[in-house]
Amino acid sequence: MELILKNEKIIFVILAIILLYSCDPGFCSDYIIKNNSSINIKLIFVGKTNDSKKISTKKEISLYGGAKCGMGSSSPVLYLKDNDSIYITNTSDEILKIYKQNTVGKNIYNADKYWTRTKPSKNFFEYTFEITDKDIGK
């Protein structure tokens, strides 16, 4: 009987540890694109996603519609690398800028240099990329 109670305590402790660790939210990250240019723009993602996002002047969007949660604060490049290139166009679809992973100068793929990272709360990171008139040749 004593052996059974001892085994039950061990099982209870193991289950408690598993439950505590399974509730760990990990880290969440949000990826913001700010349009600080003087015109409305559209981002076109060419590659795996083939998606587009419109951004009004002086506005911002969350790149993926909100925070991505998982284990760790991931660089935006991990999500952008699925795209061969990212086009910035005006509302008439005139191409203003093309970013590729090896584009020289300011590059949306270069998170270490051109994205700002903030930590609004304990387990939440926010990455921001700003597009200006200079970036799009205006």
Backbone as a ProteinNet text record, in pm:
[ID]
protein_1_A
[PRIMARY]
MELILKNEKIIFVILAIILLYSCDPGFCSDYIIKNNSSINIKLIFVGKTNDSKKISTKKEISLYGGAKCGMGSSSPVLYLKDNDSIYITNTSDEILKIYKQNTVGKNIYNADKYWTRTKPSKNFFEYTFEITDKDIGK
[TERTIARY]
82.1	0	86.8	192.2	281.7	349.4	382.9	446	350.9	223.3	123	108.5	101.5	90.4	213.5	329.4	452.9	452	407.8	398.1	296.1	185.3	83.4	138.8	218.4	279.8	376	453.1	548.2	472.7	367.6	286.8	223.8	173.2	113	215.3	334.6	440	476.3	489.2	522.5	411.5	287	174.5	169.7	196.2	196.7	304.7	422.2	532	493.8	437.3	395.7	291.2	194.3	90.6	148.7	239.3	299.5	378.2	452.8	532.9	449.6	339.3	256	180.1	170.2	102.6	196.2	322.8	419.2	383.3	352.5	311.8	427.3	550.3	663.5	671.2	710.9	721	632.6	584.2	506.9	578.1	565.8	626	524.3	525.8	442.8	535.7	499.7	583.1	503.5	547.4	474.8	547.4	471.6	525.8	459.5	541.1	490.5	512.4	407.8	418.7	432.2	555	579	609.9	566.2	583	463.4	468.1	361	251.7	260.9	160.1	111.6	-5.1	-55.3	24.6	58.5	140.1	78.5	133	93.2	220.2	225.5	334.5	284.7	365.4	331.1	440.3	401.1	494.4	495.4	609.9	622.2	696.8	632.2	693.9	588.9	615.9	527.7	389.2	385.6	258.3	180	247.6	181.1	65.4	95.9	-2.6	25.5	-68.9	-44.3	-112.9	-55.5	-109	-105.4	-216.7	-222.6	-196.3	-118.4	-90.1	-110.3	-205.6	-229.4	-113.2	-97.3	9.8	-3.5	109.7	119.3	44	22	-44	51.7	10.3	90.5	-0.4	59.1	-14.2	68.7	-1.4	65.9	85.3	206.2	240.8	161.6	136.4	67.2	-65.8	-123.3	-254.8	-255.6	-141.3	-132.4	-8.2	5.3	126.6	135.7	258.6	291	349.1	294.9	341.8	408.1	511.4	584.5	693.5	791.4	900.5	1016.4	1019.9	1128.4	1078.3	1159.6	1125	1194.4	1119.5	1176.8	1192.5	1303.6	1331	1230.2	1192.5	1100	1152.3	1283.1	1341.9	1295.3	1271.7	1225	1092.6	1009.5	880.8	889.1	976.7	989.1	1063.7	1148.7	1232.3	1151.1	1023.8	937.2	906.4	940.3	914.1	1044	1042.1	1157.8	1186.9	1080.6	1096.2	971.2	988	876.7	875.8	764.3	749	672.4	712.2	633.2	581.8	450.2	389	302.6	265.7	166.5	28.6	-75.8	-211.7	-245	-162.2	-180.6	-95.6	-37.2	48.2	178.7	221.4	353.4	457.8	556.6	658.1	750.1	761.6	845.8	976	971.1	1088.6	1071.2	1181.2	1180.6	1287.3	1245.6	1340	1361.6	1486.5	1524.9	1618.5	1642.5	1723.7	1864.1	1914.9	2051.2	2054.4	1943.2	1938.4	2035.6	2116.2	2213.4	2140.4	2188	2125.9	2012.9	1924.9	1813.2	1731.9	1712.1	1649.2	1556.9	1434.4	1334.9	1378	1464.8	1514.5	1625.6	1682.2	1791.7	1735.3	1686.4	1618.6	1712.7	1836.4	1930.9	1960.1	1959.2	1999.3	1881.6	1771.9	1666.5	1531.3	1518.7	1396.4	1426.6	1332.6	1343.6	1273.2	1339.7	1281.3	1254.5	1129.9	1092.5	1031.2	1025.7	968.7	860.2	736.1	628.2	590.3	612.9	584.2	678.3	667.4	762.6	786.2	684	698	656	663.7	615.2	718.4	753.4	846.5	773.5	806.3	747.6	860.6	855.1	953.3	885.1	952.5	893	988.9	934.8	1008.8	937.3	1012	954	987.7	885.4	903.2	884.2	983.4	980.2	980.4	960.8	968.6	1104.5	1209.7	1344	1356.1	1293.1	1300.4	1235.5	1130.2	1054.6	1081.1	1181.9	1221.5	1128.7	1063	972.4	1035.2
-119.3	0	126.1	123.1	238.2	264.1	159.5	169.8	233.8	198.7	255.8	405.6	446.2	589.3	666.1	605.6	669.8	688.5	588	595.9	701.1	709.4	809.5	950.7	972.3	1103.2	1139.4	1041.7	1066.4	1102	1027.5	1055.1	1194	1228.8	1360.2	1471.9	1457.2	1557.7	1571.6	1460.7	1464.7	1535	1503	1567.9	1717.5	1753.3	1895.5	1970.8	1912.1	1976.2	1991.7	1887	1893.3	2002.9	2011.2	2114.1	2254.9	2274.7	2406.8	2449.3	2360	2394.5	2404.9	2334.3	2344.1	2475.9	2546	2674.8	2789.8	2762.5	2866.1	2925.2	3055.3	3114.6	3135.4	3117.1	3144.4	3293.1	3327.8	3467.4	3493.8	3616	3658.9	3775.7	3782.7	3891.6	3945.5	4077.2	4140.4	4216.7	4220.1	4281.4	4393.8	4515.7	4635.5	4701.6	4739.5	4820.5	4956.7	5062.6	5199.7	5269.7	5330.8	5410.8	5557.4	5604	5744.8	5826.1	5774	5848	5941.1	6018.6	6115.2	6059.1	5928.9	5868.9	5735.8	5693.2	5560.2	5458.8	5347.4	5246.4	5108.2	5016.6	4876.1	4792.2	4695.9	4598.1	4472.4	4421.2	4297.8	4196.2	4084.6	3979.1	3873.5	3855.6	3761.8	3638.5	3525.4	3401.7	3308.4	3254.8	3154.7	3211.7	3335.7	3391.6	3460.3	3529.3	3605.8	3688.4	3765	3845.2	3992.3	4077.5	4221.9	4291.6	4404.8	4483.9	4630.6	4699.2	4843.3	4917.3	5025.6	5106.6	5253.2	5316	5458.7	5539.5	5660.6	5746.9	5775.3	5773	5798.4	5695.1	5577.2	5467.3	5350.2	5249.4	5127.9	5006.6	4893.3	4766.8	4662	4563	4445.5	4351.2	4313.8	4236.4	4106.8	4042	3914	3918.3	4036.3	4048.6	4033.8	4045	4033.2	3956.7	3937.5	3874.8	3727.9	3684.2	3543.2	3493	3384.2	3332.4	3197	3176.5	3051	3054.6	2975.4	2969.7	3056.3	3179.3	3268.7	3391.8	3495.3	3617.4	3610	3583.9	3558.2	3684.9	3693.6	3803.6	3802.4	3920.3	3925.7	3849.4	3838.1	3770.9	3625.8	3562.4	3423.8	3411	3514.2	3511.7	3567.2	3664.4	3726.2	3638.9	3549.9	3469.8	3379	3357.2	3278.7	3352	3479.3	3561	3590.2	3570.5	3598.5	3748.3	3827.5	3972.3	4039.2	4165.4	4245.2	4375.6	4401.4	4522.2	4626.5	4751.3	4862.6	4937.2	4952.6	5024.2	5137.2	5228.8	5329.1	5269.7	5347.5	5294.7	5265.8	5316	5285.7	5166.8	5096.8	4979.9	5011.5	5136.8	5174	5129.5	5051.1	4998.8	5112.5	5129.6	5234	5178	5054	4992	4840.6	4770.4	4623.9	4583.1	4507.3	4451.5	4304.4	4264.8	4124.3	4098.9	3974.5	3945	4003.3	4023.8	4077.6	4223.6	4295.5	4436.4	4516.7	4598.8	4683.8	4805.6	4855.4	4971.8	4928	5021.2	4990.3	4876.2	4771.6	4650.8	4591.5	4566.1	4508.7	4372.1	4302.8	4171.1	4180.8	4298.1	4315.7	4363.3	4268.9	4300.9	4361.1	4316	4366.3	4514.1	4559.8	4697.8	4793.6	4745.2	4837.2	4818.7	4724	4707.4	4752.5	4821.5	4861	4755.7	4711.3	4609.8	4672.5	4658	4704	4585.9	4600.8	4496.4	4560	4570.8	4635.8	4566	4434.8	4362.1	4243.2	4171.7	4065.4	3964	3910	3805.2	3850.1	3982.1	4034.4	4128.3	4100.5	4184.7	4241.9	4365.9	4430.4	4478.6	4438.1	4478.6	4576.7	4687.7	4789.3	4826.7	4828.6	4872.8	4996.5	5103.3	5230.1	5257.7	5292.7	5330.4	5481.5	5549	5695.1	5734.3	5862.8	5913.6	5881.9	5892.8	5865.3	5720	5627.4	5485.4	5455.7	5530.4	5501.6	5605.1	5688.2	5783.3	5900.8	5942.8	6059.2	6178.9
0	0	0	81.1	88.8	-45.4	-117.7	-248.8	-350.1	-343.1	-433.2	-409.3	-282.1	-249.7	-297.2	-283.6	-327.5	-479.6	-554.2	-700.2	-743.2	-670.8	-702.8	-682.5	-578.3	-554.2	-667.4	-710.8	-820.4	-948.1	-977.5	-1096.5	-1086.7	-968.2	-947.7	-971	-918.9	-936.5	-1084.5	-1153.3	-1296.6	-1375	-1347.1	-1415.7	-1385.9	-1260.7	-1224.6	-1301.5	-1313.8	-1388.1	-1535.5	-1593.3	-1734	-1755.3	-1666.3	-1678.5	-1666.5	-1572.9	-1555.4	-1679.7	-1736.7	-1854.4	-1980.6	-1989.1	-2108.5	-2113.2	-2002.2	-1998.8	-2032.8	-2053.6	-2088.8	-2224.6	-2230.5	-2357.1	-2454.3	-2409.7	-2498.1	-2525	-2644.4	-2682.6	-2803.2	-2812.6	-2928.3	-2993.6	-3124.3	-3199.6	-3298.4	-3317.3	-3419	-3512.2	-3639.8	-3742.1	-3807.3	-3783.2	-3825.4	-3941.9	-4044.6	-4153.7	-4143	-4130.4	-4120.9	-4253.5	-4304.2	-4425.2	-4384.2	-4372.8	-4339.5	-4465	-4580.2	-4705.2	-4724.3	-4829.6	-4855.9	-4947	-4983.1	-5071	-5014.2	-5060.7	-5026.7	-5107.2	-5044.3	-5111.8	-5097	-5174.8	-5165.4	-5163.4	-5073	-5069.3	-5139.4	-5230.7	-5300.9	-5270.2	-5211.9	-5173.3	-5283.7	-5347.5	-5458.9	-5409.9	-5417.2	-5370.8	-5317.7	-5201.4	-5141.9	-5108	-5060.5	-5015.4	-5126.7	-5219.6	-5325.8	-5270	-5169.6	-5097.1	-5123.9	-5092	-5100.5	-4984	-4945.7	-4834.7	-4874.2	-4854.5	-4880	-4750.6	-4761.3	-4642.7	-4679.7	-4615.4	-4637.2	-4582.4	-4636.1	-4590.7	-4440.8	-4373	-4228	-4143.9	-4199.4	-4126.8	-4115.1	-4040.7	-4026.2	-4030.6	-4065.1	-4064.8	-3992.5	-3941.7	-3888	-4006.2	-4030.4	-4149	-4159.8	-4048.6	-4050.9	-3976.6	-3966.1	-3904.5	-3754.6	-3692	-3547.6	-3507.3	-3380.2	-3326.4	-3364.9	-3388.2	-3408.8	-3277.9	-3226.4	-3098.2	-3116.8	-3037.9	-3043.6	-2939.4	-2957.9	-2861.6	-2910	-2868.2	-2904	-2977	-2976.8	-3049.2	-3184.2	-3287.1	-3418.6	-3500.1	-3568.5	-3658.6	-3773.1	-3825.4	-3938.6	-4060.1	-4072.8	-4188.7	-4196.9	-4083.5	-4085.1	-4157.9	-4151.5	-4218.4	-4360.4	-4383.6	-4515.1	-4614.7	-4566.4	-4656.6	-4747.3	-4716.3	-4803.1	-4933.6	-4938.5	-5056.3	-5129.7	-5260.3	-5344.1	-5346.3	-5352.1	-5355.3	-5300.8	-5264.7	-5214.2	-5292.9	-5359.5	-5440.8	-5361.8	-5376.3	-5325.8	-5448.2	-5455.9	-5567.3	-5512.9	-5603.9	-5566.2	-5593.8	-5576.5	-5593.2	-5739.4	-5832.1	-5974.8	-6018.4	-5922.1	-5944.8	-6017.3	-6010.7	-6063.2	-5960.4	-6005	-5913.9	-5869.2	-5737.3	-5679.4	-5623.8	-5576.3	-5513.8	-5516.9	-5539.5	-5531.6	-5430.9	-5331.7	-5234.9	-5267.5	-5273.5	-5282.2	-5164.2	-5131.5	-5013.6	-5023	-5143.1	-5157.7	-5203	-5192.3	-5230	-5144.1	-5209	-5139.4	-5082.9	-4969.4	-4905.6	-4813.9	-4783.5	-4694.3	-4754.6	-4674	-4724.7	-4619	-4656.6	-4565.8	-4513	-4588	-4545.8	-4440.8	-4421.2	-4326.2	-4191.9	-4114.4	-3988.5	-3884.9	-3881.3	-3780.9	-3798.3	-3921.5	-3948.5	-3968.1	-4028.8	-4069.9	-4001.8	-3914.3	-3835.8	-3693.3	-3632.9	-3493	-3408	-3303.5	-3215.3	-3079	-3032.6	-2898.7	-2823.7	-2692.8	-2607.3	-2520.8	-2575.8	-2500.7	-2370.1	-2362.3	-2238.7	-2227.3	-2118.5	-2084.1	-2196.3	-2253.8	-2354.8	-2494	-2519.8	-2647.7	-2710	-2835.4	-2910.5	-3031.3	-3062.7	-3179.8	-3270.1	-3395.8	-3496	-3591.3	-3622.6	-3708.7	-3821.1	-3943.3	-4061.7	-4114.5	-4137.7	-4180.5	-4326.9	-4403.5	-4543.5	-4553.5	-4610	-4623.1	-4771	-4796.9	-4935.3	-4998.7	-4921.6	-4973	-5020.7	-4947.6	-4983.2	-5117.6	-5151	-5273.5	-5383	-5363	-5465.9	-5484.7	-5380.6	-5387.8	-5322.2
[MASK]
++++++++++++++++++++++++++++++++++++++++++++++++++++++++++++++++++++++++++++++++++++++++++++++++++++++++++++++++++++++++++++++++++++++++++

